[in-house]
Amino acid sequence: MSYYYFRSHLTAIWVKHSFYLELNFSKFSEDMEACHPHINKDCLIHIFTFFDYNQLINASSVSQDWHEAAETSWLWRRLCLQHWGFCNVAVVGCENQRQAWKRYFLRRSHLEEKMSKGRAGADFTCNSLRGHTGRVVGLGYLEGTEARFADVGGGKATICTASTDGTVRAWDVQKGEQLWCSPVQSPLTAMVCDREQGVVMTVDYTGLVKTWQGRTGVELASYASGSPHCSLLQYTINNHSFLSVGTNQGFLSTLVRPALSLSSQLLVCDSLPVNLLLVSPDKKWVFAASKNNANSSPKVIYAESLTSASEGEPQCQCLPVTECQAAVFIPTQPARLATIHPLGHRSVDKALTVLDVNMKKTKYKTEIQVQQVASSTLRLKCRASDILLEAKDSSALVVAADQELWLFSLQGVCLASFKNHTEPISSISVDSFRVVTASRDLSLRVLTWKEDGDKGLTLENRYHLLGGSHTMSRGFTHVDCDYSSIVACAEGRDGKDVLRVYTFTS
């Protein structure tokens, strides 16, 4: 009999038993042994490609031959890549390379099961981090594990916080302890982190911008913008790092890091605050806007013209929307932008406008081209102007306003909606595995992504994480996540904010 006959016949046996394989695995193995007592290892590996990981584990205990086939590294690598787009198998530190993919799959699956169930004590530990004597105005991971680089071995995670008490602090997430604290300065108003270079950037209420070494807390450079309540955006172009600062007077100042020397200055909206800044995934465009202002249209700016002092006036283009309330670049597209703005004057309904931005070159000139991809009405049924917007690849937008969370397609179709909180949602975190909402009701809600047949991508409600006592806190104000932990900030009634850290381990 030929090799291909064996493969097709073994496949037929699998189809015969696939419906009740979990309940009658021994019958399946008996049929295979009876029909072909000397099965080629390659044929076994072929039939095992139809198994899930539980069936593979069961198969490995049938006989020595089955064990060797079921332990084949290729089978476990195949399972890993079917479940996750990227697998950093080196993090499991397995000396036996044949076992590395299996160990990675089992540990990461176990970790995701814990993150899906969220049982207190069994699946996660919770710590409180205290030290700030004011309000926390910025929170972010300086070092952590993204889903595509998932460190299932429980790697180091560091978060940084900035506060109105005038300090920047770094914290070890796993150990639940403070790593360093900056000298006290004027009350801080904003903070961003550059995870790749390990640098923290802050601005205080006088407009003084500073950068800090993330590992040590040493001050690296400073720049006086002269404007209170600035917004910050950090990005890297061609291995050169920059920091754009939006001012209350409507200017966008772009600084070259690490020295924080001024590269360019552009008037975005005269006498209005620039308080919404984004950079496109391809790092070619900067979006700048004054939120909730009917007298201003947001702009897209060619990033290279901001960062090259010799290029003259930065190239920019107004977008065909006004009173922008939220915006996000779609992470899987080079420069596709989704914006939410009022449908009309005093309208409860919102408009979703999706735009593509590119540079059009002709024989005599180069100009910015903005093309509308989609436009629709979002019936959010709320008057809130403080709308939170994030994107999950190119298929879904996550929108939060008041107490509700919605999932929309880019065409404005409502895919799902949730009302899990009794007070307004103050912050959301979105990654490839889950969505976490933080609310003034002092709770976090965790939802996970799932494919729902013909409906496509949707969210599934999972569990609440509680933040302590309402007698001590006014509610959560910020939330951020890496792959295996969640950090949220609870506003203290005594003016001293506290961090709640939820850590999941495999």
C-alpha positions in Angstrom: 0.0 0.0 0.0 1.2 3.5 -0.8 2.0 6.2 1.7 -0.9 8.3 0.4 -3.3 5.4 0.8 -2.2 5.2 4.5 -2.8 8.9 4.9 -6.3 8.9 3.3 -7.4 5.8 5.2 -6.2 7.2 8.6 -8.0 10.4 7.8 -11.2 8.4 7.2 -10.8 6.7 10.6 -10.4 10.1 12.3 -13.5 11.4 10.6 -15.4 8.3 11.7 -14.5 9.0 15.4 -14.1 12.8 15.5 -17.6 13.4 16.8 -17.0 11.4 20.0 -13.2 11.4 20.1 -13.0 13.0 23.6 -15.4 10.4 25.0 -14.0 7.3 23.3 -10.4 8.0 22.6 -9.4 4.3 23.3 -11.9 3.1 20.6 -10.2 5.4 18.1 -6.7 4.1 18.9 -7.9 0.4 18.8 -9.4 1.0 15.3 -6.1 2.5 14.1 -4.0 -0.3 15.6 -6.4 -3.0 14.2 -6.4 -1.7 10.7 -2.7 -0.8 10.6 -0.6 -2.4 13.4 2.6 -0.9 12.0 1.7 2.6 11.2 4.4 4.8 9.7 5.4 7.7 12.0 4.7 10.3 9.2 1.2 8.9 8.8 0.6 9.3 12.6 1.9 12.9 12.5 -0.5 13.6 9.6 -3.5 12.3 11.4 -2.5 14.2 14.5 -2.7 17.5 12.6 -6.5 17.1 13.1 -6.2 17.1 16.9 -6.5 19.9 19.3 -4.0 20.1 22.2 -6.0 18.0 24.6 -6.3 15.2 22.0 -2.6 15.4 21.3 -1.9 14.9 25.0 -4.2 11.9 25.2 -2.6 10.4 22.1 0.9 10.6 23.6 -0.2 8.2 26.3 -1.4 5.4 24.0 1.9 3.8 23.1 5.6 4.6 22.6 5.1 5.2 18.9 2.1 7.5 19.5 4.0 9.3 22.2 7.0 10.0 19.9 4.6 11.2 17.1 2.5 13.4 19.4 5.6 15.0 20.9 6.8 16.1 17.5 7.9 19.8 17.7 6.3 20.6 14.4 2.8 19.7 15.6 3.1 22.0 18.6 4.6 24.8 16.6 1.7 24.5 14.2 -0.8 24.7 17.1 1.0 27.8 18.4 1.0 29.7 15.2 -2.7 28.8 14.6 -3.5 30.4 18.0 -1.1 33.4 18.0 0.5 35.4 15.2 3.9 35.6 16.9 5.4 33.2 19.5 8.5 34.1 21.4 9.3 30.5 22.3 12.7 31.4 23.7 11.1 32.8 26.8 10.2 29.4 28.2 13.9 28.6 28.6 13.5 25.0 27.7 16.8 23.0 27.5 15.1 20.3 25.4 14.3 22.1 22.1 11.9 19.3 21.1 9.8 20.3 24.1 10.0 24.0 23.7 6.9 24.6 21.5 4.8 22.2 23.5 5.8 23.9 26.8 5.2 27.4 25.3 1.7 26.4 24.0 0.7 24.9 27.4 2.0 27.7 29.5 0.5 30.5 27.3 -2.8 28.7 27.0 -2.9 28.3 30.8 -2.1 32.0 31.3 -4.8 33.1 28.8 -7.3 30.8 30.6 -6.5 32.5 33.9 -6.8 36.0 32.3 -10.2 34.9 30.8 -11.6 33.6 34.1 -10.2 36.2 36.6 -10.9 34.3 39.8 -9.5 36.1 42.8 -6.7 34.2 44.5 -6.7 31.4 41.9 -5.9 33.3 38.7 -4.3 36.6 39.8 -2.8 38.5 42.7 -3.7 42.1 43.6 -1.3 44.6 45.1 -1.7 48.3 46.1 1.1 50.7 45.4 1.2 53.9 47.5 3.6 56.8 47.5 2.1 59.6 45.5 0.7 62.5 47.6 -1.4 64.0 44.8 -3.4 63.1 41.7 -1.9 60.7 39.2 -2.0 62.5 35.8 -0.2 59.9 33.7 0.3 56.1 33.8 2.1 53.8 31.4 4.3 50.8 31.0 7.9 51.6 30.5 8.8 47.9 30.3 6.4 45.1 29.8 5.3 42.2 27.6 3.2 42.8 24.5 1.0 39.9 23.3 3.3 39.3 20.2 6.3 39.1 22.6 4.4 37.3 25.3 6.8 36.3 28.1 4.9 33.4 29.6 7.7 32.9 32.1 6.6 36.0 34.0 9.1 38.6 32.7 9.9 41.9 34.3 7.3 44.7 34.0 7.8 48.3 35.0 5.2 51.1 35.1 5.8 54.8 35.5 3.4 57.4 36.9 3.4 61.2 37.1 1.5 63.2 39.7 0.4 66.6 40.8 2.7 66.1 43.8 5.5 67.0 41.3 7.2 63.5 41.2 7.7 60.8 38.6 7.9 57.3 40.0 8.7 53.9 38.6 7.3 50.7 40.0 8.1 47.0 39.7 4.8 45.3 38.8 5.7 41.8 39.9 7.3 42.7 43.2 4.8 45.5 43.9 7.5 48.0 45.0 8.7 51.4 44.0 12.0 51.5 42.0 12.7 55.2 42.0 11.2 58.6 42.6 12.3 61.9 40.9 13.0 65.1 42.9 9.9 67.2 43.6 9.2 69.9 41.1 6.1 71.8 40.0 2.8 69.8 39.7 2.9 67.6 36.6 0.1 67.6 34.0 1.0 64.9 31.5 3.4 62.0 30.8 4.3 59.7 28.0 6.8 56.7 27.8 9.1 55.5 25.1 9.2 51.8 25.8 11.8 51.0 23.1 14.4 53.5 24.5 13.3 53.3 28.1 12.7 57.1 28.5 9.9 58.9 30.3 8.7 62.4 29.2 6.8 64.8 31.4 5.5 68.3 31.4 4.4 70.5 34.4 1.8 73.2 34.8 4.4 75.9 33.8 5.1 74.1 30.5 8.5 72.8 31.5 9.1 69.6 29.5 11.6 67.0 30.9 12.9 63.6 30.0 14.0 60.9 32.4 16.1 57.8 32.2 13.6 55.0 32.9 15.9 52.6 34.7 17.5 55.1 37.1 15.2 58.2 37.2 18.1 60.5 36.2 16.9 63.7 34.4 18.2 63.8 30.8 17.1 67.1 29.3 14.5 69.9 29.6 12.7 72.4 27.4 10.6 75.4 28.5 7.5 75.6 26.3 6.0 78.6 28.2 2.5 77.1 28.1 0.5 75.4 30.8 -1.4 72.1 30.3 0.6 70.9 27.3 -0.1 67.6 25.5 2.8 65.2 24.5 3.4 62.8 21.6 6.6 60.8 21.2 7.6 58.9 18.0 10.7 57.7 16.1 11.4 58.3 12.4 14.4 56.6 10.7 16.0 55.8 14.1 15.7 59.4 15.2 13.5 60.2 18.2 11.2 63.2 18.5 8.7 64.8 21.0 5.9 67.0 19.8 4.3 69.4 22.3 0.8 70.8 21.8 0.4 74.1 23.6 -2.6 76.0 25.0 -2.0 78.8 22.5 -2.5 76.4 19.5 1.1 75.7 18.6 2.7 72.4 17.9 6.4 72.4 18.9 8.5 69.5 17.7 11.7 68.7 19.7 14.6 66.5 18.8 15.6 63.9 21.4 17.6 63.4 23.5 18.7 67.0 23.7 15.1 68.4 23.4 16.3 71.0 20.8 13.6 72.8 18.8 13.1 71.5 15.3 9.9 73.2 14.2 6.9 75.1 15.4 3.5 75.2 13.7 0.3 77.1 14.4 -2.5 74.4 14.4 -5.4 76.3 15.8 -5.0 80.0 16.9 -5.7 80.6 20.6 -7.1 77.1 21.1 -5.4 74.3 23.0 -3.9 71.5 21.0 -5.0 68.6 23.3 -5.3 65.6 20.9 -2.1 64.3 19.3 -1.6 61.0 17.4 1.0 59.5 15.1 0.2 57.1 12.2 1.4 53.5 12.2 3.8 54.3 9.3 5.2 57.3 11.2 4.6 59.6 8.3 1.7 61.6 9.7 0.9 63.5 12.9 -2.7 64.3 13.7 -3.3 67.4 15.8 -6.6 68.8 17.1 -8.4 70.9 19.7 -11.0 68.5 21.1 -14.7 69.5 21.3 -14.2 72.9 19.6 -16.7 73.8 16.9 -14.4 76.6 15.7 -11.5 74.4 14.7 -10.8 71.6 12.2 -8.1 69.0 13.0 -5.0 68.8 10.9 -2.7 66.1 9.5 0.9 67.1 9.3 3.6 65.4 7.2 6.0 64.2 10.0 9.2 64.7 8.1 8.4 68.3 7.6 8.0 68.7 11.3 11.3 67.0 12.1 13.5 68.5 9.4 14.4 72.1 10.3 15.8 72.8 6.8 12.5 71.9 5.1 10.9 75.2 5.8 7.2 75.5 6.9 5.7 72.1 7.9 3.3 70.6 5.4 -0.2 70.2 6.8 -3.8 69.7 5.6 -7.2 70.5 7.4 -9.6 67.5 7.6 -13.2 67.8 6.5 -14.6 67.5 10.1 -15.2 70.0 12.9 -15.5 69.7 16.7 -13.5 66.4 16.8 -14.3 64.5 20.0 -12.2 61.4 19.5 -9.8 60.0 16.9 -7.6 57.0 16.3 -5.3 55.6 13.6 -6.2 52.1 12.5 -3.1 50.0 13.6 -3.0 47.6 10.7 -3.2 50.4 8.0 -0.4 52.8 7.1 -2.4 56.0 7.6 -6.1 55.3 8.0 -7.8 57.6 10.6 -11.2 57.2 12.3 -12.8 60.3 13.8 -15.9 60.9 15.9 -17.7 64.3 15.9 -21.2 65.6 16.3 -23.7 64.9 13.5 -25.2 68.3 13.9 -25.6 71.2 16.3 -26.7 69.9 19.7 -27.3 66.4 18.2 -27.2 63.4 20.4 -26.0 61.3 17.5 -22.4 61.2 16.5 -20.8 60.9 13.1 -18.0 58.5 12.3 -15.7 59.5 9.5 -12.9 57.3 8.2 -10.1 58.9 6.1 -7.0 57.8 4.3 -4.0 60.1 4.3 -1.2 60.0 1.7 1.2 62.2 -0.2 0.4 62.7 -3.8 3.3 63.5 -6.1 2.9 65.2 -9.5 5.5 66.5 -11.9 5.7 69.9 -10.4 4.6 69.6 -6.7 3.9 67.3 -3.8 0.7 67.7 -1.9 -1.2 66.0 0.9 -4.3 64.0 -0.2 -7.1 63.1 2.2 -9.7 60.7 0.9 -12.9 59.7 2.7 -13.2 55.9 3.0 -16.5 55.7 5.0 -19.0 57.9 6.8 -21.8 56.8 9.1 -24.0 57.7 12.0 -23.2 56.3 15.5 -26.4 56.1 17.6 -24.6 56.3 21.0 -27.7 57.6 22.8 -25.6 59.8 25.0 -24.7 63.5 25.2 -21.2 62.9 26.5 -18.5 64.8 24.7 -15.8 62.9 26.5 -15.7 59.9 24.2 -12.9 57.3 24.3 -11.9 55.6 21.1 -9.5 52.7 20.3 -9.1 50.4 17.4 -8.6 46.6 17.1 -6.9 45.9 13.7 -8.8 47.0 10.6 -12.2 45.4 11.6 -13.4 47.0 14.8 -13.5 50.3 16.8 -14.0 50.3 20.5 -16.0 53.3 21.8 -16.8 54.2 25.4 -19.0 57.1 26.6 -20.9 57.5 29.9 -21.4 54.0 31.3 -21.5 52.2 28.0 -19.1 50.4 25.7 -19.7 49.8 22.0 -18.0 47.8 19.3 -18.4 49.2 15.8 -17.2 48.2 12.4 -15.4 50.9 10.3 -18.6 51.3 8.4 -20.5 52.2 11.6 -22.3 48.9 12.1 -22.8 48.2 15.8 -21.3 44.7 16.5 -21.9 44.7 20.2 -22.8 46.9 23.2 -22.3 46.6 26.9 -23.4 48.4 30.0 -21.4 46.9 32.8 -20.8 50.0 35.0 -23.0 52.2 37.2 -20.8 55.3 36.8 -19.0 56.8 33.7 -16.2 54.9 32.1 -13.0 57.0 32.6 -10.4 55.0 30.7 -10.0 51.9 28.4 -7.2 49.7 27.4 -7.3 47.6 24.2 -4.9 44.9 23.0 -5.1 41.7 20.9 -6.5 39.6 23.7 -8.8 41.8 25.7 -10.5 45.1 26.4 -10.4 46.5 29.9 -12.7 49.4 31.0 -12.1 51.5 34.1 -15.0 53.4 35.8 -15.8 55.9 38.4 -17.7 53.1 40.1 -14.3 51.8 41.3 -14.4 48.6 39.1 -12.7 47.3 36.1 -14.5 45.2 33.5 -12.6 42.7 31.4 -13.8 41.5 28.0 -12.0 39.2 25.6 -12.0 39.0 21.8 -13.7 36.1 20.0 -14.7 35.1 16.5 -18.5 34.6 16.4 -19.1 32.7 13.1 -20.7 34.7 10.4 -20.9 37.8 12.7 -17.1 38.0 12.8 -15.1 39.6 15.5 -16.9 40.5 18.8 -16.3 40.8 22.5 -17.3 38.5 25.4 -18.0 39.7 28.9 -15.8 38.1 31.4 -15.5 39.5 34.9 -15.1 42.5 37.2 -12.0 43.5 39.1 -12.9 45.6 42.2 -10.7 48.5 43.4 -11.4 48.6 47.1 -13.6 50.7 49.3 -15.7 53.7 48.2 -15.0 55.3 51.5 -11.4 55.6 50.5 -11.6 56.2 46.7 -13.7 58.2 44.3 -13.2 55.7 41.4 -10.7 54.6 38.8 -9.2 57.3 36.6 -6.6 55.4 34.4 -6.0 51.9 33.3 -3.2 50.2 31.3 -2.2 46.6 30.5 0.6 44.5 29.2 0.1 40.9 28.3 0.0 39.5 31.8 -0.9 42.4 34.1 -3.4 45.2 34.6 -2.6 48.5 36.4 -5.3 51.0 37.3 -5.2 54.2 39.3 -7.8 54.9 42.0 -8.5 58.5 43.0 -8.1 58.9 46.7 -10.6 60.9 48.7 -7.7 62.3 50.7 -6.1 63.6 47.5 -3.5 60.7 47.4 -4.1 58.4 44.5 -3.3 54.7 44.8 -2.3 52.1 42.1 -4.0 48.7 41.9 -2.0 46.1 40.2 -3.5 42.8 39.1 -0.9 40.2 38.0 -1.6 36.9 36.2 1.0 34.2 36.2 1.2 30.9 34.2 
